[in-house]
Amino acid sequence: MVEQLRVLMPTEAVGLCEAADIDDIECLLNAYVQDHNGRLNLEILNGWRLLFDINSRATSAIGVYKRAQRYPSDQEFEISISITIPNEDEASYGLASVKESYFLPLNEKKFHILAPVYDSYSNLNDYILESGKRALQLAFTAGLVINGKKLQLRE
């Protein structure tokens, strides 16, 4: 059975897959969204799936895109989430390669934005996992526009 909600975790941060267990984090975040499945107004999807594309990159903050992309051929909506990866000056577990990465600042008009809290974590795995959860929670509480309707947690 195909899940109606799922998470994929591509990365633009060079060397991240060697420094963190992205596959394990992706599995844990998929379990996290499934835990919220019954509390979301998924009927607005009209049987389509919702993909959370959580991309690790050099950016200014953690951001959740406010509007969904629509892929009719797959009957899938996609929400883009950006997680900023720290360099070694920002966190002891940061990656030096982030300084050479293409920097993509987030726009507050298009994204719900969260500040990263690097010093709350001791390693990259915990930081990425918890930042992903924070971003998903923001998406669920602030709501996401899908086909002109707002997907969010039920009260």
C-alpha positions, 0 to 999 in steps of 0.5 A: 500500500502506498502511503498518502504522506511521505518524506524524501530527503535529497541533499545539496550539501556536499559530503552530507551523506558521508557525515550523517545517516540520511536514510535513517533520518528519512525513515524516522521522519516518515514515521513522524508524518504517519503519526500525524496522519489521522490528525490532518484534514487529508480529505482536501487531497482528494485521494492524491499523495503528499510528498515532503521534499526535505532538502539539506542545503546552504541557506539562511534558515529552516524553511517550509514552502507555503504552497504545494507543487502539483504533479497530475501524472503522479497524483501527487502534491509536493511541499518543499522544505529547506534545512540549513546545514551548519559549517564548522564555525557555526557548530562543532559538527558542521561541514566545511564544504558548506562554505563552498556550496551555492547559498540560497537565501529563503524568502519570507513571502514564499516560506514559513521560516524557523531559525536553526538552533545548532547549539541544542544538538551534539551531532549532525544526525540529531540536528537534521532529524529534529530540524525536520520535525520542527519544519514538519510541525510548522507545516502542520500548524501554519497550514499549507495551501493545496489546490486553494485549500489549507491542509493543517492539523484538526482542532 
